[in-house]
């Protein structure tokens, strides 16, 4: 028993000696540098404006007709229609479905279908594989500004598919700020008619209660007539008016007023 106890004490002492603590780093020593952050971990600058929703595309019968900014619409260029962005806005459109993207220049007004946020030219739609589906969930980012209007040559149905690449951004164009997008001159569109008489009837009805009720033509195979109400300095004001008009006439979309 005595020798067994001595053996146990000896073993415990050996175990204590085996636990060697790591000495502290000498004064002045520096820790190894941390690995640099990856590019994906860096904060990505936020665009001046963005929007998510359904995109559609348009071609014939608008091809070769005058767009809202005064240019001749060519479905083979990288352009688009938006209800409120200023003409000349450069917008990167990214498909939520396949992550493909294309940058377009805003030259027209639309789409005038509830629930859709942008109408792409046929070529822009082709770039993100949207021709077949017709509509697609997308994200829009305002990435630049260029001239509001360009002189465009006469277009023909057999025009080659691609006329222009991404438009060039000019240094003298307005700064990209939320205020530049949300302020201007806005109205509420309450209808689009193929029959001008019906548009004039609605205008006469609204003239009794509202100021600045106008008919705005939209060129197509047969001219359409848009009825717009109001002339307001911000989109917020226009949205308030849209709420009132929606209860009275049903359809009500905020649009930017333009002078080509």
C-alpha positions as CSV (number, residue, x, y, z in Angstrom):
1,X,0.0,0.0,0.0
2,X,2.8,2.4,0.9
3,X,4.6,1.9,-2.4
4,X,1.4,2.2,-4.4
5,X,0.7,5.6,-2.8
6,X,4.2,6.8,-3.7
7,X,3.7,5.7,-7.3
8,X,0.4,7.6,-7.5
9,X,2.0,10.8,-6.2
10,X,4.9,10.5,-8.6
11,X,2.5,10.1,-11.6
12,X,0.5,13.2,-10.5
13,X,3.6,15.3,-10.2
14,X,4.7,14.3,-13.7
15,X,1.3,15.3,-15.1
16,X,1.6,18.8,-13.5
17,X,5.0,19.3,-15.1
18,X,3.7,18.3,-18.5
19,X,1.3,21.3,-18.5
20,X,3.6,24.0,-19.9
21,X,2.0,27.4,-20.2
22,X,2.7,29.6,-23.3
23,X,4.8,32.6,-22.2
24,X,3.3,36.0,-23.0
25,X,4.5,37.9,-26.1
26,X,7.4,40.2,-25.3
27,X,6.7,43.9,-25.1
28,X,6.5,45.7,-28.5
29,X,5.6,42.5,-30.4
30,X,2.8,43.0,-33.0
31,X,0.0,40.6,-33.8
32,X,0.0,39.2,-37.3
33,X,-1.9,41.4,-39.8
34,X,-5.5,40.5,-40.5
35,X,-6.3,39.1,-44.0
36,X,-7.6,41.9,-46.3
37,X,-11.4,42.0,-46.8
38,X,-12.6,40.5,-50.0
39,X,-14.2,42.8,-52.7
40,X,-17.6,41.2,-52.0
41,X,-17.3,42.2,-48.3
42,X,-16.7,45.9,-49.0
43,X,-19.7,48.2,-48.8
44,X,-21.2,48.8,-52.3
45,X,-22.3,52.4,-52.9
46,X,-26.0,52.7,-53.1
47,X,-27.5,54.0,-56.4
48,X,-29.3,57.4,-56.4
49,X,-32.6,55.6,-57.1
50,X,-33.8,52.0,-57.5
51,X,-37.1,50.2,-58.1
52,X,-38.2,46.6,-58.3
53,X,-41.2,45.3,-60.2
54,X,-42.4,43.8,-63.5
55,X,-40.9,44.8,-66.9
56,X,-42.5,44.4,-70.3
57,X,-41.3,45.3,-73.8
58,X,-42.7,47.0,-76.8
59,X,-41.9,47.0,-80.6
60,X,-44.4,47.2,-83.4
61,X,-46.7,49.1,-83.8
62,X,-44.6,51.8,-82.0
63,X,-41.5,51.2,-84.1
64,X,-40.8,54.2,-86.3
65,X,-43.3,56.4,-84.4
66,X,-42.4,59.4,-82.3
67,X,-41.6,58.7,-78.6
68,X,-42.7,61.0,-75.8
69,X,-39.3,62.9,-75.8
70,X,-39.7,63.7,-79.5
71,X,-37.3,61.1,-80.9
72,X,-38.3,58.5,-83.4
73,X,-38.6,55.2,-81.5
74,X,-36.4,52.4,-82.8
75,X,-37.0,49.1,-81.2
76,X,-33.5,48.0,-82.0
77,X,-31.8,50.6,-79.8
78,X,-31.2,50.3,-76.0
79,X,-34.1,52.6,-74.8
80,X,-37.1,52.3,-72.6
81,X,-40.3,53.9,-71.3
82,X,-40.8,54.9,-67.7
83,X,-43.7,56.9,-66.2
84,X,-41.7,59.3,-64.0
85,X,-37.9,59.2,-64.6
86,X,-36.5,62.2,-66.5
87,X,-35.8,61.8,-70.2
88,X,-32.1,60.9,-70.6
89,X,-31.9,58.9,-67.4
90,X,-29.6,55.8,-67.8
91,X,-31.1,52.8,-66.0
92,X,-29.5,49.5,-65.4
93,X,-32.1,46.8,-65.7
94,X,-31.3,43.5,-64.0
95,X,-33.4,40.4,-64.3
96,X,-34.3,38.8,-61.0
97,X,-34.8,35.5,-62.9
98,X,-31.4,35.1,-64.6
99,X,-29.3,38.0,-63.3
100,X,-28.6,39.3,-66.8
101,X,-28.6,43.1,-67.1
102,X,-28.7,45.9,-69.7
103,X,-28.4,49.7,-69.5
104,X,-31.1,51.7,-71.3
105,X,-31.9,55.4,-71.9
106,X,-35.3,56.7,-71.0
107,X,-36.9,58.2,-74.0
108,X,-40.6,57.4,-73.7
109,X,-43.5,57.3,-71.2
110,X,-45.2,54.0,-70.1
111,X,-46.0,51.3,-69.4
112,X,-49.6,52.2,-68.9
113,X,-50.6,48.8,-67.4
114,X,-51.1,48.6,-63.6
115,X,-48.3,46.6,-61.9
116,X,-45.6,47.2,-64.5
117,X,-42.7,49.6,-64.0
118,X,-40.8,49.8,-67.3
119,X,-41.3,49.1,-71.0
120,X,-38.1,48.0,-72.6
121,X,-37.2,48.2,-76.3
122,X,-37.1,44.9,-78.2
123,X,-33.3,44.9,-78.2
124,X,-33.1,45.6,-74.5
125,X,-35.5,42.8,-73.8
126,X,-33.5,40.4,-76.0
127,X,-30.4,41.2,-74.0
128,X,-32.0,39.8,-70.8
129,X,-33.9,36.9,-72.5
130,X,-37.3,38.5,-72.0
131,X,-38.6,38.2,-75.6
132,X,-40.3,34.8,-75.0
133,X,-41.8,35.4,-71.6
134,X,-42.9,38.9,-72.5
135,X,-42.7,40.1,-68.9
136,X,-40.1,39.6,-66.2
137,X,-39.4,40.6,-62.6
138,X,-36.5,43.1,-62.6
139,X,-34.5,45.6,-60.5
140,X,-33.9,49.1,-61.8
141,X,-31.0,51.3,-60.8
142,X,-30.4,54.8,-61.9
143,X,-26.7,54.9,-63.0
144,X,-26.3,58.1,-65.0
145,X,-27.8,60.9,-67.1
146,X,-27.3,61.8,-70.7
147,X,-29.0,64.2,-73.1
148,X,-32.8,64.2,-72.9
149,X,-33.2,63.9,-76.6
150,X,-31.1,62.8,-79.6
151,X,-31.7,63.4,-83.3
152,X,-32.5,60.0,-84.7
153,X,-32.5,59.0,-88.4
154,X,-35.5,57.5,-90.1
155,X,-35.9,53.9,-89.1
156,X,-37.0,50.9,-91.2
157,X,-38.2,47.5,-90.3
158,X,-35.1,45.9,-91.8
159,X,-32.8,48.0,-89.6
160,X,-29.9,45.9,-88.2
161,X,-30.6,44.6,-84.7
162,X,-28.1,46.8,-82.7
163,X,-27.6,50.5,-83.4
164,X,-26.0,51.6,-80.2
165,X,-24.2,50.3,-77.1
166,X,-24.6,51.8,-73.6
167,X,-25.0,55.6,-74.0
168,X,-22.1,57.7,-72.8
169,X,-22.5,59.7,-69.6
170,X,-21.7,63.4,-70.0
171,X,-20.0,65.4,-67.2
172,X,-22.3,68.4,-67.6
173,X,-25.5,66.4,-67.0
174,X,-27.5,66.9,-63.7
175,X,-26.3,65.3,-60.5
176,X,-27.8,62.0,-59.6
177,X,-29.8,62.7,-56.4
178,X,-33.2,61.5,-55.1
179,X,-34.4,65.1,-55.4
180,X,-33.6,65.1,-59.2
181,X,-35.9,62.1,-59.6
182,X,-38.7,63.0,-57.2
183,X,-39.1,66.7,-58.1
184,X,-40.2,68.3,-61.4
185,X,-43.7,68.5,-62.9
186,X,-46.0,65.6,-62.2
187,X,-49.6,64.7,-63.1
188,X,-52.0,61.8,-62.8
189,X,-53.0,59.9,-65.8
190,X,-56.6,58.7,-65.6
191,X,-57.0,56.9,-69.0
192,X,-55.6,56.0,-72.4
193,X,-58.1,56.0,-75.3
194,X,-58.1,55.0,-79.0
195,X,-61.2,57.1,-79.4
196,X,-60.5,60.8,-79.0
197,X,-64.2,61.6,-78.4
198,X,-64.2,59.4,-75.3
199,X,-61.0,61.1,-74.0
200,X,-62.5,64.6,-74.6
201,X,-65.7,63.5,-72.7
202,X,-63.6,62.5,-69.7
203,X,-61.6,65.7,-69.9
204,X,-64.8,67.8,-69.9
205,X,-66.1,65.9,-66.9
206,X,-62.9,66.4,-64.9
207,X,-62.5,70.1,-65.9
208,X,-65.4,70.9,-63.6
209,X,-63.4,69.9,-60.5
210,X,-59.7,70.0,-61.4
211,X,-57.2,72.3,-62.9
212,X,-54.7,71.4,-65.7
213,X,-56.6,68.6,-67.4
214,X,-55.0,67.8,-70.7
215,X,-55.1,65.4,-73.6
216,X,-51.6,64.1,-74.5
217,X,-51.3,62.2,-77.8
218,X,-49.3,59.0,-78.0
219,X,-48.2,57.9,-81.5
220,X,-48.8,54.3,-82.6
221,X,-50.4,52.7,-85.7
222,X,-53.5,54.7,-84.5
223,X,-52.9,57.6,-82.2
224,X,-53.9,57.1,-78.6
225,X,-55.1,59.8,-76.3
226,X,-53.9,60.1,-72.7
227,X,-55.9,62.1,-70.2
228,X,-53.7,63.7,-67.5
229,X,-54.7,65.8,-64.5
230,X,-52.7,68.3,-62.4
231,X,-49.4,70.0,-62.6
232,X,-47.6,69.3,-59.2
233,X,-44.0,69.9,-58.1
234,X,-43.4,66.5,-56.4
235,X,-44.3,62.8,-56.8
236,X,-45.7,62.9,-53.3
237,X,-48.2,65.6,-54.2
238,X,-49.2,63.6,-57.3
239,X,-49.7,60.4,-55.3
240,X,-52.1,62.3,-53.0
241,X,-54.1,63.5,-56.1
242,X,-54.0,60.0,-57.5
243,X,-55.7,58.7,-54.4
244,X,-58.6,61.1,-54.8
245,X,-58.9,60.4,-58.5
246,X,-58.8,56.6,-58.1
247,X,-61.9,56.8,-55.9
248,X,-63.7,58.9,-58.6
249,X,-62.6,57.4,-61.9
250,X,-60.8,54.1,-61.1
251,X,-57.5,54.2,-63.0
252,X,-54.9,56.7,-61.7
253,X,-51.1,56.6,-62.4
254,X,-48.5,59.2,-61.5
255,X,-46.6,60.4,-64.5
256,X,-44.1,63.1,-65.2
257,X,-45.2,66.0,-67.4
258,X,-42.8,66.6,-70.3
259,X,-42.2,69.1,-73.1
260,X,-40.2,67.4,-75.8
